[in-house]
């Protein structure tokens, strides 16, 4: 199914299931495998955890960039991801193809002070195709393979709700 920006109401991210659900009218349009933080759920700055709660897409970065574009500091580096590049920089946390930068909506939980999702630079972003999905493995962000990320990126708008919870998707939650 091709996703369309006008039909997407929100994204539901399940930390337990390691899946992202694209939702409209309380129904799932599609599911995607993801990888969230190896350190688990948490909102504290420098924790390496994925923040829970209600968020919105604040900024969309990378529209029109080729698949495999490498980003550092939210800017394309001019590099294209490859196995050879990965071997040269094995310590890098690869941010590829597109970035959906999230902002928290719950003051004191994921917005403001030491728990601010935006200031923690929490994204939904691309990762190498050989990176494991379906298991918690990231540094706090939500990782997706590039083709899936492009579909989601094209379907959402700035302001789209993103709900990050332990639980799997519940039909009708925001309908």
ROBAVEX-611273 format. One record per atom (N, C-alpha, C, O): residue number from 1; z, y, x; atom name; residue in one letter. Coordinates in steps of 0.001 Angstrom, whole numbers. Each point is the difference from the previous one (the first is absolute). Layout:
<nodes>
    n       pz       py       px  atom  res
  NUM        Z        Y        X    CA    a
...
</nodes>
This chain:
<nodes>
    n       pz       py       px  atom  res
    1        0    -1179      846     N    x
    1        0     1179     -846    CA    x
    1        0     1241      890     C    x
    1      776       87      952     O    x
    2    -1640      860    -1261     N    x
    2      -13     1253      750    CA    x
    2     1038      940     -599     C    x
    2       11      252    -1205     O    x
    3      856      258     2065     N    x
    3     1042      915     -451    CA    x
    3     -569     1404      -98     C    x
    3     -882      369      776     O    x
    4     1371      407    -1710     N    x
    4     -441     1381     -174    CA    x
    4     1219      913      -23     C    x
    4     1013     -321     -622     O    x
    5    -1114     1459     1303     N    x
    5     1115      939      121    CA    x
    5      546      440    -1346     C    x
    5     1213      150     -150     O    x
    6    -2074       59     -828     N    x
    6      464      519    -1285    CA    x
    6      828    -1025     -771     C    x
    6      761      379     -891     O    x
    7     -890    -1654     1207     N    x
    7      690    -1024     -765    CA    x
    7     1327     -433      623     C    x
    7      793     -664     -668     O    x
    8     -533     1013     1906     N    x
    8     1206     -467      683    CA    x
    8     1177      913     -321     C    x
    8      -38     1202      264     O    x
    9     1090    -1797     -842     N    x
    9     1214      753     -314    CA    x
    9     1002      -33     1151     C    x
    9      620     1011      330     O    x
   10     -472    -2185      274     N    x
   10      974     -129     1075    CA    x
   10     -248    -1263      808     C    x
   10     -735     -901     -406     O    x
   11     1385      875     1580     N    x
   11       15    -1173      861    CA    x
   11     1421     -547      -20     C    x
   11      966      758       95     O    x
   12     -844    -2061     -216     N    x
   12     1313     -648      100    CA    x
   12      -13     -849     1259     C    x
   12     -856     -868      172     O    x
   13     1818     1129      707     N    x
   13      130     -773     1231    CA    x
   13     1238     -863     -119     C    x
   13     1110      502     -180     O    x
   14    -1313    -1811      283     N    x
   14     1105     -948      -50    CA    x
   14      346     -437     1418     C    x
   14     -800     -647      676     O    x
   15     2009     1011     -234     N    x
   15      443     -393     1332    CA    x
   15      216    -1512       72     C    x
   15     -302     -619     1020     O    x
   16      814       30    -2078     N    x
   16      253    -1444      -17    CA    x
   16    -1307     -783       32     C    x
   16     -134     -959      760     O    x
   17     -823     1361    -1576     N    x
   17    -1273     -732      -87    CA    x
   17     -992      408     1079     C    x
   17     -978     -712      231     O    x
   18     1208     1851      441     N    x
   18     -936      546      989    CA    x
   18    -1388      162     -628     C    x
   18    -1018     -421      550     O    x
   19     1030     1060    -1743     N    x
   19    -1247      263     -722    CA    x
   19       31     1399     -574     C    x
   19     1051      527     -363     O    x
   20    -2232       61      292     N    x
   20     -195     1291     -629    CA    x
   20     -805     -240    -1269     C    x
   20    -1053     -636       37     O    x
   21     1545     1142    -1148     N    x
   21     -709      -89    -1270    CA    x
   21     -553     1369     -353     C    x
   21      731      990       18     O    x
   22    -2012     -928     -338     N    x
   22     -634     1219     -488    CA    x
   22       54      -81    -1523     C    x
   22     -513     -946     -597     O    x
   23     1143     1954      -30     N    x
   23      315      -89    -1429    CA    x
   23     -559     1164     -806     C    x
   23     -117     1126      483     O    x
   24     -223    -1440    -1725     N    x
   24     -430      997     -987    CA    x
   24      436     -488    -1370     C    x
   24     -159    -1173     -338     O    x
   25      704     2080     -435     N    x
   25      448     -322    -1349    CA    x
   25      951    -1195      -13     C    x
   25      -37     -818     -920     O    x
   26      891      717     1944     N    x
   26      993    -1066       65    CA    x
   26     -542    -1355      377     C    x
   26      733     -988      -26     O    x
   27    -2009      918      377     N    x
   27     -626    -1268      361    CA    x
   27     -498       49     1442     C    x
   27     -315     1066      527     O    x
   28      250    -2221       88     N    x
   28     -506     -103     1368    CA    x
   28    -1516      -45      -19     C    x
   28     -602     -823     -690     O    x
   29      -13     1728     1464     N    x
   29    -1453      -37      188    CA    x
   29     -359     -926     1149     C    x
   29    -1033     -669      -30     O    x
   30     1901      633     1058     N    x
   30     -237     -865     1153    CA    x
   30     1276     -115      817     C    x
   30      869      870      -62     O    x
   31     -761    -1955      833     N    x
   31     1086     -217      955    CA    x
   31     -580      -54     1404     C    x
   31    -1123     -462      200     O    x
   32     1901      943      782     N    x
   32     -403      -65     1400    CA    x
   32     1175     -468      843     C    x
   32     1144      380     -250     O    x
   33    -1427    -1200     1241     N    x
   33     1013     -412      968    CA    x
   33      312     1182      912     C    x
   33     -896      751      386     O    x
   34     2161     -596      -50     N    x
   34      459     1089      870    CA    x
   34     1004     -547     1000     C    x
   34      366    -1174      -44     O    x
   35       70     2030      935     N    x
   35     1118     -290      886    CA    x
   35      880     1245       59     C    x
   35     -464     1092      327     O    x
   36     1743    -1278     -649     N    x
   36      963     1103       75    CA    x
   36      895     -237     1222     C    x
   36     -305     -846      839     O    x
   37     1391     1581     -744     N    x
   37      815       33     1212    CA    x
   37      666    -1325      368     C    x
   37      612     -663     -838     O    x
   38     -745      301     2090     N    x
   38      714    -1159      543    CA    x
   38     1507      203     -116     C    x
   38      750     -969     -114     O    x
   39     -300     2233      142     N    x
   39     1431      316     -114    CA    x
   39      489       14    -1445     C    x
   39     1177      261     -247     O    x
   40    -2056     -537     -702     N    x
   40      398      -55    -1404    CA    x
   40      -68     1346     -688     C    x
   40     -677      921      457     O    x
   41     1393     -826    -1567     N    x
   41        5     1216     -813    CA    x
   41     1103      936      464     C    x
   41     1084     -439      385     O    x
   42    -1371     1732     -428     N    x
   42      995     1004      348    CA    x
   42     -635     1364      111     C    x
   42    -1197      129      255     O    x
   43     2000      869     -445     N    x
   43     -517     1357      -77    CA    x
   43      374      884     1195     C    x
   43     -553     1091      143     O    x
   44     1450    -1519      693     N    x
   44      526      828     1083    CA    x
   44    -1052      280     1067     C    x
   44     -744     -897      396     O    x
   45      685     2132       64     N    x
   45     -901      384     1088    CA    x
   45      258     -877     1227     C    x
   45     1147     -340      288     O    x
   46    -2190      -20      420     N    x
   46       32     -817     1218    CA    x
   46      488    -1433     -229     C    x
   46      357     -689      956     O    x
   47     -337      239    -2203     N    x
   47      457    -1363     -285    CA    x
   47    -1107    -1035      174     C    x
   47      288    -1184      173     O    x
   48    -1544     1611     -217     N    x
   48    -1102     -948       36    CA    x
   48     -110     -804    -1283     C    x
   48     -619    -1064      -19     O    x
   49     1219     1568    -1054     N    x
   49        0     -679    -1298    CA    x
   49     -993      659     -951     C    x
   49     -383     1155      187     O    x
   50      -27    -1901    -1206     N    x
   50     -860      536    -1044    CA    x
   50      871      599    -1099     C    x
   50      875     -682     -532     O    x
   51    -1102     1946      186     N    x
   51      828      655    -1027    CA    x
   51     -328     -487    -1407     C    x
   51    -1159     -228     -347     O    x
   52     2207       77     -447     N    x
   52     -165     -427    -1391    CA    x
   52      -40     1202     -931     C    x
   52      299     1129      388     O    x
   53     -679    -1409    -1631     N    x
   53       40     1010    -1041    CA    x
   53    -1358      577     -331     C    x
   53    -1046     -516      392     O    x
   54     1110     1615    -1136     N    x
   54    -1216      656     -482    CA    x
   54     -513      995     1033     C    x
   54      750      802      556     O    x
   55    -2047     -883     -324     N    x
   55     -711      860      941    CA    x
   55    -1295      455     -655     C    x
   55     -372     -467    -1076     O    x
   56     -299     1380     1746     N    x
   56    -1352      405     -375    CA    x
   56     -854       35     1259     C    x
   56      505      162     1111     O    x
   57    -1810     -316    -1311     N    x
   57     -947      230     1091    CA    x
   57      -26     1499      224     C    x
   57     -388      754     -892     O    x
   58      792     -318     2065     N    x
   58       49     1432      321    CA    x
   58    -1302      478      624     C    x
   58     -513     1069     -330     O    x
   59      -21    -1903     1259     N    x
   59    -1205      382      736    CA    x
   59     -847    -1252      219     C    x
   59      523    -1073      301     O    x
   60    -1837     1228     -457     N    x
   60     -952    -1061      306    CA    x
   60     -741      410     1272     C    x
   60     -558     1094       80     O    x
   61      560    -1980      904     N    x
   61     -590      313     1305    CA    x
   61    -1026    -1063      372     C    x
   61      252    -1196     -146     O    x
   62    -1407     1638      625     N    x
   62     -987     -905      558    CA    x
   62    -1212     -276     -871     C    x
   62     -816     -858      335     O    x
   63      685     1561    -1437     N    x
   63    -1156     -233     -867    CA    x
   63    -1284      140      803     C    x
   63     -200      976      723     O    x
   64     -664    -1973     -865     N    x
   64    -1286       24      690    CA    x
   64       26     -546     1419     C    x
   64    -1059     -197      596     O    x
   65     2226      -51      -45     N    x
   65       73     -577     1352    CA    x
   65     -464    -1457      -36     C    x
   65      217     -692     -994     O    x
   66     -845      229     2058     N    x
   66     -424    -1400       42    CA    x
   66     1202     -948       -1     C    x
   66     1090      361      442     O    x
   67    -1308    -1568     -941     N    x
   67     1037    -1035       68    CA    x
   67      354     -217     1467     C    x
   67     -883      -97      852     O    x
   68     2172       22     -568     N    x
   68      469     -214     1366    CA    x
   68      301     1278      758     C    x
   68      413      -59     1158     O    x
   69     -610     1225    -1788     N    x
   69      368     1258      648    CA    x
   69     1487      -37      337     C    x
   69      824     -353     -844     O    x
   70     -486      715     2069     N    x
   70     1389       10      456    CA    x
   70      580     1395     -217     C    x
   70     -615     1006      355     O    x
   71     1819     -963     -949     N    x
   71      712     1255     -219    CA    x
   71     1271       19      835     C    x
   71      682    -1015      147     O    x
   72     -375     2192      399     N    x
   72     1294      272      643    CA    x
   72      382     1396     -448     C    x
   72     -806      927       68     O    x
   73     2040     -781     -527     N    x
   73      422     1298     -504    CA    x
   73     -847      452    -1176     C    x
   73     -208     1197     -191     O    x
   74     -286    -2153     -604     N    x
   74     -797      259    -1193    CA    x
   74    -1374      586      295     C    x
   74     -642      557     -891     O    x
   75      192     -675     2117     N    x
   75    -1315      503      384    CA    x
   75     -805    -1123      658     C    x
   75      550     -803      754     O    x
   76    -1853      750    -1043     N    x
   76     -832    -1004      681    CA    x
   76      -10      254     1501     C    x
   76     -139     1139      446     O    x
   77      287    -2209      328     N    x
   77       42      133     1464    CA    x
   77    -1392       -5      616     C    x
   77     -168      343     1170     O    x
   78     -834     -735    -1963     N    x
   78    -1337     -201      552    CA    x
   78     -216    -1449      401     C    x
   78    -1112     -380      367     O    x
   79     2154     -430     -432     N    x
   79      -91    -1419      336    CA    x
   79     -327     -807    -1256     C    x
   79      302      410    -1120     O    x
   80     -921    -1556     1336     N    x
   80     -214     -979    -1062    CA    x
   80      757    -1261      405     C    x
   80     -117     -468     1133     O    x
   81      889      -73    -2063     N    x
   81      800    -1172      309    CA    x
   81     -898    -1176      385     C    x
   81    -1030     -250     -626     O    x
   82     1448     -461     1670     N    x
   82     -668    -1228      438    CA    x
   82     1038     -858      713     C    x
   82     1074      479      364     O    x
   83    -1401    -1733     -173     N    x
   83      899     -901      727    CA    x
   83      212      500     1433     C    x
   83     1092     -122      554     O    x
   84    -2141      681       30     N    x
   84      109      516     1374    CA    x
   84      956     1193       62     C    x
   84      813       99      919     O    x
   85     -912      809    -1901     N    x
   85      901     1155      -46    CA    x
   85     1435     -465     -231     C    x
   85      930      513      623     O    x
   86     -752    -1474    -1509     N    x
   86     1340     -537     -271    CA    x
   86      602     -621     1255     C    x
   86     1200      133      238     O    x
   87    -2012     -805      564     N    x
   87      494     -615     1241    CA    x
   87      422     1059     1012     C    x
   87      918     -228      788     O    x
   88    -1579     1379     -803     N    x
   88      364     1087      911    CA    x
   88     1319      669     -398     C    x
   88      729      501      856     O    x
   89     -429     -494    -2151     N    x
   89     1186      680     -526    CA    x
   89      790     -935     -927     C    x
   89       73      242    -1205     O    x
   90      508    -1294     1754     N    x
   90      675     -988     -849    CA    x
   90     1240      541     -711     C    x
   90      460     -600     -972     O    x
   91       81     1711     1433     N    x
   91     1230      557     -593    CA    x
   91     -273      913    -1194     C    x
   91      937      366     -708     O    x
   92    -2174        4      469     N    x
   92     -326      934    -1076    CA    x
   92      243     -600    -1382     C    x
   92     -253    -1179     -245     O    x
   93      748     2023     -639     N    x
   93       72     -317    -1422    CA    x
   93    -1283      585     -596     C    x
   93      -83     1206     -231     O    x
   94     -905    -2047      -14     N    x
   94    -1330      457     -369    CA    x
   94      -32      563    -1415     C    x
   94      366     -676     -961     O    x
   95     -808     1918      851     N    x
   95     -213      670    -1280    CA    x
   95    -1503      229      -99     C    x
   95     -569      812      730     O    x
   96      -65    -1546    -1650     N    x
   96    -1456      -61      -36    CA    x
   96     -582      423    -1348     C    x
   96      644     -143    -1039     O    x
   97    -1841      653     1072     N    x
   97     -944      178    -1105    CA    x
   97      355     1114     -982     C    x
   97     -799      919     -183     O    x
   98     1974     -969     -457     N    x
   98      441     1009     -970    CA    x
   98     1521       70       22     C    x
   98      683     -928      434     O    x
   99     -172     2066     -917     N    x
   99     1449      207     -132    CA    x
   99      271      616    -1369     C    x
   99     -626      988     -385     O    x
  100     1564    -1586     -340     N    x
  100      574      606    -1198    CA    x
  100     1436      352      374     C    x
  100      856     -879      100     O    x
  101     -596     2172      105     N    x
  101     1319      469      438    CA    x
  101      860      203    -1239     C    x
  101     -391      708     -928     O    x
  102     1557    -1329      919     N    x
  102      868       15    -1175    CA    x
  102     1099     1045      103     C    x
  102      457      335     1093     O    x
  103      -41      172    -2239     N    x
  103     1155      882      -97    CA    x
  103      936     -570    -1061     C    x
  103     -450     -446    -1056     O    x
  104     1743      461     1335     N    x
  104      984     -503     -943    CA    x
  104      229      968    -1144     C    x
  104     -197     1207      139     O    x
  105      616    -1755    -1277     N    x
  105      245      806    -1202    CA    x
  105     1465       13     -404     C    x
  105      367      687     -954     O    x
  106      483    -1437     1661     N    x
  106     1398     -142     -408    CA    x
  106      911      672     1025     C    x
  106      268     -546     1071     O    x
  107      197     1733    -1420     N    x
  107      851      778      891    CA    x
  107     1225     -816      411     C    x
  107      697     -566     -842     O    x
  108     -448      518     2151     N    x
  108     1134     -744      537    CA    x
  108     -267    -1472      222     C    x
  108      755     -664      711     O    x
  109    -1811      142    -1301     N    x
  109     -351    -1408      199    CA    x
  109    -1186     -147      945     C    x
  109       62     -764      963     O    x
  110    -1149     1500    -1236     N    x
  110    -1186      -63      853    CA    x
  110     -634     1386      178     C    x
  110    -1141      128      444     O    x
  111     1912      898     -801     N    x
  111     -473     1384      134    CA    x
  111     1136      861      523     C    x
  111     1095       19     -561     O    x
  112    -1373      692     1644     N    x
  112      977      923      574    CA    x
  112      861     -653     1073     C    x
  112      172    -1219       35     O    x
  113      362     2066      836     N    x
  113      951     -429     1023    CA    x
  113     -479    -1155      860     C    x
  113    -1152      -37      433     O    x
  114     2051     -902     -193     N    x
  114     -267    -1136      890    CA    x
  114     -749    -1141     -676     C    x
  114     -221    -1043      616     O    x
  115     -177     1226    -1885     N    x
  115     -679    -1071     -733    CA    x
  115    -1384      414     -494     C    x
  115     -559     -661     -874     O    x
  116        3     1729     1411     N    x
  116    -1244      562     -504    CA    x
  116    -1217     -827      430     C    x
  116     -333      -59     1183     O    x
  117     -317     -571    -2146     N    x
  117    -1158     -852      270    CA    x
  117    -1122      766      693     C    x
  117     -597     -516      945     O    x
  118      300     1713    -1385     N    x
  118    -1069      787      604    CA    x
  118      307      296     1468     C    x
  118     -865     -175      859     O    x
  119     2061      611     -571     N    x
  119      395      320     1383    CA    x
  119      135    -1248      864     C    x
  119      -26       89     1228     O    x
  120      167    -1245    -1856     N    x
  120       42    -1269      730    CA    x
  120    -1410     -515      301     C    x
  120     -163    -1011      684     O    x
  121     -848     1709    -1195     N    x
  121    -1398     -381      225    CA    x
  121     -274    -1418     -510     C    x
  121     -520     -854      718     O    x
  122      888      636    -1982     N    x
  122     -248    -1295     -639    CA    x
  122    -1359       59     -699     C    x
  122     -245      856     -850     O    x
  123     -625    -1786     1231     N    x
  123    -1371      -49     -500    CA    x
  123     -313    -1372     -593     C    x
  123      691     -987      252     O    x
  124    -1737      964    -1031     N    x
  124     -759    -1215     -255    CA    x
  124    -1206      157      912     C    x
  124     -768      949     -155     O    x
  125      589    -1854     1095     N    x
  125    -1086      169      979    CA    x
  125     -637    -1331      364     C    x
  125      539    -1074     -270     O    x
  126    -1700     1186      890     N    x
  126     -721    -1181      436    CA    x
  126      590     -591     1257     C    x
  126      641      686      796     O    x
  127     -872    -1986     -633     N    x
  127      449     -732     1185    CA    x
  127    -1117     -951      424     C    x
  127     -950     -211     -753     O    x
  128     1055     -362     1946     N    x
  128    -1036     -946      442    CA    x
  128     -145    -1167     -975     C    x
  128      969     -425     -628     O    x
  129    -2185      -78      514     N    x
  129     -278    -1107     -917    CA    x
  129      770    -1268      374     C    x
  129      235     -851     -858     O    x
  130      156      715     2112     N    x
  130      768    -1186      404    CA    x
  130     1510      209     -124     C    x
  130      772     -908      307     O    x
  131     -343     2086     -748     N    x
  131     1437      257     -198    CA    x
  131      474     -783    -1219     C    x
  131     -699      -61    -1012     O    x
  132     1883     -535     1106     N    x
  132      483     -794    -1131    CA    x
  132      356      869    -1202     C    x
  132      658     1032      141     O    x
  133    -1093    -1453    -1308     N    x
  133      390      623    -1264    CA    x
  133      755    -1054     -803     C    x
  133     -113    -1197      264     O    x
  134      880     1655    -1243     N    x
  134      797     -929     -789    CA    x
  134     1353     -280      624     C    x
  134      808     -750     -548     O    x
  135     -566     1365     1712     N    x
  135     1292     -111      691    CA    x
  135      404     1387      478     C    x
  135     -851      822      340     O    x
  136     2139     -571     -316     N    x
  136      512     1288      480    CA    x
  136     -172       52     1514     C    x
  136      575     -808      730     O    x
  137    -1380     1776     -266     N    x
  137     -326       24     1431    CA    x
  137     -202     1412      544     C    x
  137     -198      164     1204     O    x
  138      242      868    -2066     N    x
  138     -324     1357      431    CA    x
  138     1227      713      572     C    x
  138     1088     -570       89     O    x
  139    -1293     1820      293     N    x
  139     1066      859      526    CA    x
  139      576      899    -1088     C    x
  139      748      931      298     O    x
  140    -1088    -1200    -1558     N    x
  140      494      788    -1125    CA    x
  140    -1077      349    -1004     C    x
  140      275      151    -1190     O    x
  141    -1504      -22     1669     N    x
  141    -1123      315     -884    CA    x
  141     -444    -1228     -780     C    x
  141      512    -1103      192     O    x
  142    -1468     1321    -1068     N    x
  142     -619    -1073     -756    CA    x
  142    -1387     -207      599     C    x
  142     -847      892      -53     O    x
  143      623    -2068      619     N    x
  143    -1277     -316      639    CA    x
  143     -895     -785     -939     C    x
  143      460     -827     -787     O    x
  144    -1760     1110      891     N    x
  144    -1022     -727     -750    CA    x
  144    -1207     -221      909     C    x
  144     -213      746      956     O    x
  145     -567    -1768    -1261     N    x
  145    -1272     -155      703    CA    x
  145     -962     1080     -503     C    x
  145       94      442    -1145     O    x
  146    -1000      -33     1996     N    x
  146     -822     1193     -237    CA    x
  146     -826      -21    -1278     C    x
  146      -18      998     -721     O    x
  147     -666    -2096      415     N    x
  147     -836      -20    -1215    CA    x
  147      856      175    -1250     C    x
  147     -391      709     -928     O    x
  148     1559    -1355      900     N    x
  148      905      164    -1142    CA    x
  148      513     1426      -72     C    x
  148       65      588    -1080     O    x
  149      300      -28     2230     N    x
  149      508     1371       32    CA    x
  149    -1041      991     -507     C    x
  149      337      926     -738     O    x
  150    -1579    -1106     1119     N    x
  150    -1048      908     -463    CA    x
  150     -113      -54    -1521     C    x
  150     -157     1039     -640     O    x
  151      234    -2222       56     N    x
  151      -64     -121    -1462    CA    x
  151     1148      767     -648     C    x
  151     -208      721     -976     O    x
  152     1415     -871     1511     N    x
  152     1160      708     -553    CA    x
  152     -125     1499      251     C    x
  152      234      799     -907     O    x
  153     -598     -413     2114     N    x
  153     -169     1406      372    CA    x
  153     -968      695     -959     C    x
  153      264     1112     -458     O    x
  154    -1378    -1768      159     N    x
  154    -1009      582     -879    CA    x
  154      465       50    -1450     C    x
  154     -502      809     -780     O    x
  155     1447    -1655      408     N    x
  155      460      -78    -1390    CA    x
  155     1103      998     -336     C    x
  155      158      380    -1160     O    x
  156      601       46     2160     N    x
  156     1136      881     -278    CA    x
  156     -363     1455      268     C    x
  156     -974      302      690     O    x
  157     1776      579    -1249     N    x
  157     -142     1429      245    CA    x
  157     1297      495      628     C    x
  157     1017     -693      -27     O    x
  158    -1059     1881      584     N    x
  158     1237      625      453    CA    x
  158      882      152    -1233     C    x
  158     -439      499    -1036     O    x
  159     1674     -933     1162     N    x
  159      926       48    -1122    CA    x
  159      213    -1338     -686     C    x
  159      912     -133     -815     O    x
  160    -1740     -865     1129     N    x
  160      184    -1321     -611    CA    x
  160     1394     -525      328     C    x
  160      438       54     1149     O    x
  161      249     -559    -2159     N    x
  161     1332     -569      150    CA    x
  161      -65    -1290      810     C    x
  161     -903     -815     -184     O    x
  162     1869      639     1081     N    x
  162      146    -1232      782    CA    x
  162     1450     -437     -144     C    x
  162      915      699      436     O    x
  163     -714    -1859    -1051     N    x
  163     1343     -531     -236    CA    x
  163      236    -1144      973     C    x
  163     -695    -1015      -47     O    x
  164     1675     1179      929     N    x
  164      312    -1026      998    CA    x
  164     1322     -642     -393     C    x
  164     1045      651        5     O    x
  165    -1102    -1926     -343     N    x
  165     1164     -731     -498    CA    x
  165       96    -1362      668     C    x
  165     -970     -496      573     O    x
  166     2151      -99     -654     N    x
  166      151    -1381      448    CA    x
  166     -741     -931     -944     C    x
  166     -653     -946      439     O    x
  167      753     1212    -1726     N    x
  167     -517     -892    -1033    CA    x
  167    -1510       18      -82     C    x
  167     -639      970      407     O    x
  168       68    -2040     -933     N    x
  168    -1448      -14     -266    CA    x
  168     -345      917    -1170     C    x
  168      884      515     -684     O    x
  169    -2162     -325      471     N    x
  169     -498      855    -1063    CA    x
  169      528     -425    -1361     C    x
  169       60    -1191     -305     O    x
  170      327     2176     -520     N    x
  170      413     -248    -1379    CA    x
  170     -965      728     -910     C    x
  170     -113     1223       69     O    x
  171     -579    -1953     -915     N    x
  171     -963      606     -925    CA    x
  171      680     1044     -873     C    x
  171     1104     -223     -497     O    x
  172    -1762     1359      312     N    x
  172      493     1035     -888    CA    x
  172     1084      889      557     C    x
  172      532      837     -730     O    x
  173     -182     -984     1996     N    x
  173     1106      764      585    CA    x
  173     -172     1510     -170     C    x
  173      966      700     -302     O    x
  174    -2182     -195      494     N    x
  174     -234     1446     -108    CA    x
  174     -987      348    -1096     C    x
  174     -488     1129      -49     O    x
  175      187    -2052     -816     N    x
  175     -999      263    -1055    CA    x
  175      557     1007     -992     C    x
  175     -679      358     -963     O    x
</nodes>
